[in-house]
Amino acid sequence: MKILVCISHVPDTTSKINFTENDSKFDSTGVQYVINPYDEFVLTRAMWFKEKQGATVTVVNVGNVGTEPTLRKALAIGADDAIRVNTEATDGFAVAKELAEVVKNGGYDLILAGKESIDYNGGMVPGMLAAILDYNFVNACIGLEVEGDKAIISREIDGGKEVLSSNLPLIIAGQKGIVEEKDLRIPNMRGIMMARKKPLTVLEPTTGEVTTSIVSFEKPAAKSACKMIDAENVDELINLLHNEAKVI
């Protein structure tokens, strides 16, 4: 079984976020980048298939040369090889089209991606990819087993979970539950050294067409100061809840 894992290169959630050029561009100065956490969950599941069923695992990213350290970390975790499509990932549909070309040319049986990236939270690339390729697609996946050419998938729904079956090829958008946080892997020294020797192929984009652009970014409004009210002053509390917070 050939598995392709889509990897997003995202800012660490502890990074301080700023914007430049009249709030139209993300300022990456001093920002630490990591593997998108949802992608890390599905990569860990892919490693299970590699170890238990002899699958081969390729990781892919659409991005510039600055994303290669993130791909190398995925290789250190255990992926066999990596692909980088050499174009800035600024548009979800453009990313999906580039990934579709990689899938077509690679003959992959199972394509895994996180349900969304934690930077823009668009949640659209896996579904777009499935639409372009006309593959079966399961979103919000929390469980995945594969036997032969058939997969059994669990996905989260309102109030519970749904169990589905599908033939391969198949696209999965996964989340926590497909593996647990305790099962995520930290690259060891041997893995890091081996990752330096594993192949990382750079492909040029097929179209370069971008259909959306960023107009501006805006940070959430700052939280207002906390007001302390005497426990005996119920009237003031009711007044503030009614006239300022407007919750009653």
C-alpha positions as CSV (number, residue, x, y, z in Angstrom):
1,M,0.0,0.0,0.0
2,K,1.3,3.4,-1.0
3,I,0.4,6.2,1.4
4,L,0.7,9.9,0.7
5,V,0.5,12.3,3.8
6,C,-0.1,15.9,3.1
7,I,1.9,18.1,5.5
8,S,1.2,21.8,6.3
9,H,4.0,24.1,7.6
10,V,2.3,26.2,10.3
11,P,3.3,28.7,13.0
12,D,3.7,27.2,16.5
13,T,0.7,28.3,18.6
14,T,3.1,29.9,21.1
15,S,4.4,32.3,18.5
16,K,3.5,36.0,18.7
17,I,1.5,36.9,15.6
18,N,2.0,40.3,13.8
19,F,1.2,41.7,10.3
20,T,3.0,44.0,7.9
21,E,2.2,46.1,4.8
22,N,-0.9,47.7,6.2
23,D,-2.0,44.4,7.8
24,S,-2.1,42.6,4.5
25,K,0.8,40.2,5.0
26,F,1.8,37.8,7.8
27,D,5.0,38.8,9.5
28,S,7.1,35.6,9.8
29,T,10.0,37.3,11.7
30,G,10.9,35.2,14.7
31,V,8.1,32.7,14.2
32,Q,8.8,29.1,14.9
33,Y,7.2,26.7,12.4
34,V,6.0,23.1,13.0
35,I,4.1,20.3,11.4
36,N,0.4,21.1,11.5
37,P,-0.9,19.1,14.5
38,Y,-3.8,17.5,12.6
39,D,-1.3,16.3,9.9
40,E,0.9,14.9,12.7
41,F,-2.0,12.7,13.8
42,V,-2.5,11.2,10.4
43,L,1.3,10.9,9.8
44,T,1.5,8.8,13.0
45,R,-1.3,6.6,11.8
46,A,0.5,6.2,8.5
47,M,3.6,5.0,10.4
48,W,1.5,2.3,12.0
49,F,0.5,1.0,8.6
50,K,4.1,1.1,7.6
51,E,5.2,-0.9,10.6
52,K,2.3,-3.4,10.7
53,Q,1.5,-3.8,7.0
54,G,4.6,-2.8,5.1
55,A,3.1,0.3,3.6
56,T,5.4,3.0,2.1
57,V,4.9,6.5,3.3
58,T,5.5,9.7,1.3
59,V,5.0,13.1,2.7
60,V,4.2,16.1,0.5
61,N,4.0,19.9,1.1
62,V,3.2,22.8,-1.2
63,G,5.5,25.6,-0.3
64,N,8.8,27.4,-0.7
65,V,12.2,26.2,0.4
66,G,11.5,27.4,4.0
67,T,9.1,24.4,4.5
68,E,11.9,21.8,4.1
69,P,12.8,21.6,7.8
70,T,9.2,20.6,8.5
71,L,9.4,17.9,5.8
72,R,12.7,16.7,7.2
73,K,11.1,16.3,10.6
74,A,8.4,14.1,9.0
75,L,11.2,12.0,7.5
76,A,12.8,11.8,10.9
77,I,9.6,10.5,12.3
78,G,9.8,7.7,9.8
79,A,8.4,8.7,6.4
80,D,10.3,7.0,3.5
81,D,10.6,10.1,1.2
82,A,9.3,13.6,0.7
83,I,8.0,15.8,-2.1
84,R,7.9,19.6,-2.1
85,V,5.9,21.5,-4.7
86,N,7.9,24.7,-5.2
87,T,5.2,27.4,-4.9
88,E,3.8,29.6,-2.1
89,A,0.7,28.0,-0.5
90,T,-1.6,31.1,-0.6
91,D,-4.7,29.6,-2.0
92,G,-6.5,26.4,-1.0
93,F,-7.7,25.5,-4.5
94,A,-4.3,26.0,-6.0
95,V,-2.8,23.8,-3.3
96,A,-5.4,21.1,-4.0
97,K,-4.7,21.1,-7.7
98,E,-0.9,20.7,-7.1
99,L,-1.5,17.9,-4.7
100,A,-3.8,16.2,-7.2
101,E,-1.0,16.1,-9.8
102,V,1.3,14.5,-7.2
103,V,-1.4,11.9,-6.5
104,K,-2.0,11.2,-10.2
105,N,1.7,10.7,-10.9
106,G,2.4,8.7,-7.8
107,G,-0.4,6.1,-7.9
108,Y,-1.1,6.3,-4.2
109,D,-3.7,4.1,-2.6
110,L,-4.4,6.2,0.5
111,I,-4.1,10.0,0.9
112,L,-4.1,11.3,4.5
113,A,-4.4,14.9,5.6
114,G,-5.4,16.8,8.7
115,K,-8.9,18.1,8.7
116,E,-7.6,21.7,8.6
117,S,-4.4,23.7,9.2
118,I,-4.2,25.6,12.5
119,D,-3.1,28.9,10.8
120,Y,-6.0,29.7,8.4
121,N,-8.4,26.9,9.5
122,G,-9.8,26.7,6.0
123,G,-10.6,23.0,6.2
124,M,-11.1,22.9,2.4
125,V,-8.0,21.3,0.8
126,P,-8.8,17.6,1.5
127,G,-12.3,17.9,0.1
128,M,-11.2,19.9,-2.9
129,L,-8.5,17.3,-3.6
130,A,-11.1,14.5,-3.5
131,A,-13.4,16.5,-5.8
132,I,-10.6,17.0,-8.4
133,L,-9.6,13.4,-8.3
134,D,-13.2,12.0,-8.0
135,Y,-12.0,9.9,-5.0
136,N,-14.1,8.8,-2.0
137,F,-13.5,11.2,0.9
138,V,-14.2,11.0,4.6
139,N,-13.8,14.1,6.8
140,A,-13.3,14.4,10.6
141,C,-11.9,10.8,10.7
142,I,-11.2,9.4,14.2
143,G,-10.5,5.8,13.3
144,L,-9.0,4.0,10.3
145,E,-8.3,0.4,9.5
146,V,-7.2,-1.0,6.1
147,E,-7.4,-4.6,4.9
148,G,-6.5,-5.3,1.3
149,D,-8.2,-2.7,-0.8
150,K,-11.0,-1.9,1.7
151,A,-10.9,0.6,4.5
152,I,-13.1,0.8,7.6
153,I,-13.4,4.4,8.8
154,S,-14.9,6.0,11.9
155,R,-15.8,9.7,11.8
156,E,-17.1,12.2,14.3
157,I,-20.7,13.4,13.9
158,D,-23.0,15.4,16.1
159,G,-23.8,13.4,19.2
160,G,-21.7,10.4,18.3
161,K,-19.7,8.7,15.5
162,E,-20.4,7.0,12.2
163,V,-18.7,3.9,10.8
164,L,-18.1,3.7,7.1
165,S,-16.4,1.4,4.6
166,S,-14.8,2.3,1.3
167,N,-12.6,0.8,-1.3
168,L,-9.2,2.3,-2.1
169,P,-8.1,4.8,-3.4
170,L,-9.4,7.0,-0.6
171,I,-8.8,10.5,0.9
172,I,-9.0,10.9,4.6
173,A,-9.1,14.2,6.6
174,G,-8.1,13.2,10.1
175,Q,-8.1,14.6,13.6
176,K,-7.3,13.7,17.2
177,G,-8.7,10.2,17.7
178,I,-7.2,8.6,14.6
179,V,-4.3,8.4,17.1
180,E,-4.1,9.9,20.6
181,E,-1.7,12.6,21.6
182,K,0.3,10.1,23.7
183,D,1.0,8.1,20.5
184,L,2.6,11.0,18.6
185,R,6.3,10.4,17.9
186,I,9.3,12.6,18.7
187,P,12.2,12.1,16.3
188,N,15.1,10.4,17.9
189,M,18.8,11.0,17.0
190,R,18.9,8.0,14.7
191,G,15.8,9.2,12.9
192,I,17.2,12.7,12.5
193,M,20.5,11.3,11.0
194,M,18.6,9.0,8.6
195,A,16.3,11.8,7.5
196,R,19.3,13.7,6.0
197,K,19.9,10.8,3.6
198,K,16.3,10.2,2.6
199,P,15.1,11.6,-0.8
200,L,13.4,15.0,-0.9
201,T,12.1,15.7,-4.4
202,V,11.3,19.3,-5.5
203,L,8.6,19.6,-8.2
204,E,7.8,22.8,-10.0
205,P,4.1,23.8,-9.9
206,T,1.9,22.8,-12.8
207,T,-0.3,25.9,-13.1
208,G,0.6,28.7,-10.7
209,E,-3.0,29.9,-10.9
210,V,-4.2,31.6,-7.7
211,T,-7.9,32.6,-7.5
212,T,-8.0,34.3,-4.2
213,S,-5.9,37.0,-2.5
214,I,-5.7,38.4,1.1
215,V,-7.1,41.9,1.6
216,S,-6.2,42.3,5.2
217,F,-5.7,40.6,8.6
218,E,-7.3,41.8,11.8
219,K,-6.4,40.6,15.4
220,P,-9.2,39.8,17.8
221,A,-10.3,42.7,20.0
222,A,-8.4,42.9,23.3
223,K,-10.2,41.5,26.3
224,S,-11.7,44.2,28.6
225,A,-10.4,44.5,32.2
226,C,-12.0,42.4,34.8
227,K,-14.3,44.2,37.2
228,M,-14.5,43.2,40.8
229,I,-17.9,43.6,42.5
230,D,-18.6,43.3,46.2
231,A,-20.4,40.0,47.0
232,E,-23.1,42.0,48.7
233,N,-23.7,44.4,45.8
234,V,-26.2,42.3,43.7
235,D,-27.8,45.3,42.2
236,E,-24.5,46.5,40.6
237,L,-23.9,43.0,39.3
238,I,-27.3,42.9,37.6
239,N,-26.8,46.3,36.2
240,L,-23.4,45.4,34.6
241,L,-24.7,42.1,33.2
242,H,-27.7,43.9,31.7
243,N,-26.2,47.1,30.4
244,E,-22.6,46.3,29.6
245,A,-22.3,42.6,29.0
246,K,-25.9,42.4,27.7
247,V,-26.3,38.8,28.7
248,I,-29.5,39.3,30.6
